[in-house]
Every structure is written in C-alpha cells, then in structure tokens.
Amino acid sequence: MKKNIALLAGGKNSRMGGFTKSFLKFENEFFFQRVLKEFSNFDRITIISNEKKIYKEYPIEIFEDLVKDKGPLGGIYTALSSINDSCFIVACDMPFLNPKKILNFYNDLADYDAVIPLYKGRPQPLCALYNISILKYIKEAIADDDLKIMIPLKKANIKFVEIDDDKLFVNINTPEEYDTLTL
C-alpha cells in the first residue's frame, strides 16, 4: 500500500493574526519543512493550500481547495480527491509529528474508512489516516454544509487508537502558544 501524506495549510489563520502557520519556525525550520523531512520516505507528499504561490520555491505538490470555504473538512476532501488514494492527513501547525507513531495505522486501513488517534480520549482527526472509501461520507457532509469533521466520521467505519504522547498532538493556534513552544 502506498503511503501518502497531505499537509493541510489552507486555513485563514485568524487566531494567529493572519500569519500563515506553516511558515512559523521551530529549530530553524518552518513547520511544514519539519513535516516534509519527517515523512520524506512516504510515496507522495502534498500540501493543501489556497496560497500556492507561497510554496513555489519548494519542490512539493500543492492542491488548492476543490470546494472553497469548507474548512478542514474541505481540505480533507481535496486531499483524498486529488491524490485518489488513502492518505495520512495532518494539520500544518503540529511541529512534533513523528511517523513512527502512526505507521502502524496502515496495518488496519484495509478494514476501516479511517484510523484516528485518540489522545486522552479525544479524537485527533487532523492527524489521522483516511481510506479513500470515506470520501463518500465527506462529500455528503459538504453537500449538506455539515462541516464538522466528526459528522462524516460518525457514519464511517473508524478505528480509534489511543496514543499516549504529550508532544505529538501539540498544535499552535495563537501567538501565545507559539511563544511557549519548547521541546
């Protein structure tokens, strides 16, 4: 099975004062560069962003949202539709992603529409592996303008996997969170 990853980097970044979160730096690297490096052994790496021009100097495949203004669910839809295969979907504001923690998800993907980690009992749908089979539920949710990610997931066959890692799911949404970013 091919291993694909799509980095969702198309948000409005309103809580970050409009600054594009994938271009925040940590340890002298942009957040998105850290993900590209960590997942460099994947078969296909893409970025989902409506700002293609800001990534033009990087050798990466970029897709713009197929359906505009649908939030992260629209990004997941674009990733799965554009890649036309299963895909690990991750938000661009997670600087501590580690492929070792999620590679085992591929062992279960044939039997499920998605494999989603839980952290302290909470689903992490923006750091999850999606089977192309879930696309029908996502299309339906977008058509109904039900944009909460958990809506199509409730209809799908999902495997939830508890992962106990204090750093893995850290995401940066505000300047204050960015200021406290530490290893």
C-alpha positions as CSV (number, residue, x, y, z in Angstrom):
1,M,0.0,0.0,0.0
2,K,1.3,3.4,-1.0
3,K,1.9,5.9,1.8
4,N,0.7,9.4,1.1
5,I,0.6,12.5,3.3
6,A,-1.3,15.7,2.8
7,L,-0.5,18.7,4.9
8,L,-3.5,21.0,5.5
9,A,-2.2,24.5,5.2
10,G,-5.1,26.5,3.8
11,G,-6.7,28.0,6.9
12,K,-7.4,31.6,7.5
13,N,-5.0,31.7,10.5
14,S,-7.3,34.2,12.2
15,R,-6.2,33.3,15.7
16,M,-2.6,33.7,14.5
17,G,-3.3,37.3,13.3
18,G,-3.4,36.1,9.7
19,F,0.2,34.8,9.7
20,T,0.5,31.5,7.8
21,K,1.1,28.9,10.4
22,S,3.1,26.5,8.2
23,F,5.7,29.3,8.0
24,L,6.2,29.5,11.7
25,K,9.7,28.5,12.6
26,F,10.9,25.9,15.2
27,E,14.5,24.9,15.5
28,N,15.4,26.9,12.3
29,E,12.8,25.2,10.2
30,F,9.4,26.1,9.0
31,F,6.7,23.9,10.5
32,F,5.9,22.5,7.0
33,Q,9.6,21.7,6.3
34,R,9.7,19.7,9.5
35,V,6.8,17.5,8.3
36,L,8.3,17.1,4.8
37,K,11.6,16.0,6.4
38,E,9.9,13.6,8.9
39,F,7.8,12.0,6.2
40,S,10.3,12.1,3.3
41,N,10.1,8.3,2.9
42,F,6.4,8.5,2.0
43,D,5.4,7.8,-1.6
44,R,3.6,11.1,-2.1
45,I,3.7,14.3,-0.1
46,T,1.3,17.2,-0.8
47,I,0.2,20.4,0.6
48,I,-3.4,21.6,0.5
49,S,-3.4,25.4,0.4
50,N,-5.2,28.2,-1.4
51,E,-1.9,30.1,-1.4
52,K,0.1,28.0,-3.9
53,K,2.5,30.9,-4.7
54,I,4.0,31.0,-1.2
55,Y,5.3,27.4,-1.7
56,K,6.6,27.9,-5.3
57,E,10.2,27.7,-4.3
58,Y,9.7,24.3,-2.7
59,P,9.6,21.1,-4.7
60,I,6.3,19.9,-3.4
61,E,2.9,19.1,-5.0
62,I,0.3,21.6,-4.0
63,F,-3.5,21.4,-4.4
64,E,-6.0,24.3,-3.9
65,D,-9.3,23.5,-2.3
66,L,-11.7,22.0,-4.7
67,V,-14.6,23.4,-2.8
68,K,-13.8,26.8,-1.2
69,D,-14.5,27.9,2.4
70,K,-15.3,24.4,3.8
71,G,-12.6,24.5,6.5
72,P,-10.5,21.4,7.4
73,L,-13.2,19.1,6.0
74,G,-12.8,20.7,2.6
75,G,-9.1,20.2,2.9
76,I,-9.5,16.5,3.6
77,Y,-11.9,16.3,0.7
78,T,-9.4,18.0,-1.6
79,A,-6.5,15.7,-0.4
80,L,-8.4,12.5,-0.9
81,S,-9.9,13.6,-4.2
82,S,-6.7,14.9,-5.6
83,I,-4.5,12.0,-4.5
84,N,-7.3,9.5,-5.3
85,D,-5.9,7.1,-2.7
86,S,-5.6,6.7,1.0
87,C,-3.8,9.5,2.8
88,F,-2.4,10.5,6.1
89,I,-3.9,14.0,6.7
90,V,-2.2,16.3,9.1
91,A,-2.6,20.0,10.1
92,C,0.3,22.3,9.3
93,D,0.6,23.5,12.9
94,M,1.9,20.3,14.5
95,P,5.7,20.6,14.9
96,F,6.3,17.3,16.7
97,L,4.8,14.9,14.3
98,N,6.5,11.5,14.2
99,P,5.9,8.9,11.5
100,K,6.9,6.1,13.8
101,K,3.8,6.7,15.9
102,I,1.4,6.4,13.0
103,L,3.0,4.0,10.5
104,N,1.2,1.1,12.3
105,F,-2.1,2.7,11.3
106,Y,-1.6,1.3,7.8
107,N,-1.9,-2.2,9.1
108,D,-5.6,-1.6,9.8
109,L,-6.6,0.6,6.9
110,A,-7.9,-2.2,4.7
111,D,-10.7,-2.9,7.2
112,Y,-11.6,0.7,8.1
113,D,-12.6,4.0,6.5
114,A,-10.1,5.8,8.7
115,V,-7.7,5.1,11.6
116,I,-7.8,8.1,14.0
117,P,-5.7,8.5,17.1
118,L,-7.2,9.4,20.4
119,Y,-5.2,11.5,22.9
120,K,-6.6,11.4,26.4
121,G,-9.9,10.1,24.9
122,R,-10.2,12.9,22.3
123,P,-10.2,12.1,18.6
124,Q,-7.4,13.8,16.6
125,P,-9.0,13.9,13.1
126,L,-6.3,16.3,11.8
127,C,-3.6,13.8,12.4
128,A,-5.2,10.7,11.0
129,L,-5.1,8.1,8.2
130,Y,-8.1,8.2,5.8
131,N,-9.0,5.5,3.4
132,I,-10.4,6.7,0.0
133,S,-13.6,4.9,1.0
134,I,-14.5,7.7,3.4
135,L,-14.7,10.2,0.6
136,K,-18.5,9.4,0.0
137,Y,-19.3,10.5,3.6
138,I,-17.2,13.6,3.3
139,K,-18.9,14.6,0.0
140,E,-22.3,14.1,1.6
141,A,-21.3,16.3,4.6
142,I,-20.0,19.1,2.4
143,A,-23.1,18.9,0.2
144,D,-25.2,19.3,3.4
145,D,-22.9,22.1,4.7
146,D,-22.2,20.0,7.8
147,L,-18.5,21.0,8.1
148,K,-17.6,19.5,11.5
149,I,-15.1,16.7,10.8
150,M,-16.8,14.3,13.2
151,I,-20.1,14.3,11.3
152,P,-18.9,12.1,8.4
153,L,-16.8,10.1,10.8
154,K,-19.9,9.1,12.7
155,K,-21.2,7.4,9.5
156,A,-18.0,5.7,8.6
157,N,-16.2,2.6,10.0
158,I,-13.5,4.1,12.1
159,K,-10.8,2.5,14.2
160,F,-9.7,4.7,17.1
161,V,-6.2,4.2,18.5
162,E,-5.2,5.7,21.9
163,I,-1.8,7.3,21.7
164,D,-0.1,8.5,24.9
165,D,2.3,11.2,23.8
166,D,2.3,14.6,25.3
167,K,4.1,16.2,22.3
168,L,2.7,14.5,19.2
169,F,-0.6,16.4,19.1
170,V,0.7,19.8,20.1
171,N,-0.7,22.3,17.7
172,I,-0.1,26.0,17.6
173,N,-3.0,28.3,17.0
174,T,-2.1,31.6,18.7
175,P,0.9,33.8,19.2
176,E,0.8,32.9,22.9
177,E,1.0,29.2,22.1
178,Y,3.8,29.8,19.7
179,D,5.7,31.8,22.3
180,T,5.6,28.9,24.7
181,L,6.8,26.3,22.1
182,T,9.5,24.1,23.6
183,L,10.9,20.7,23.2
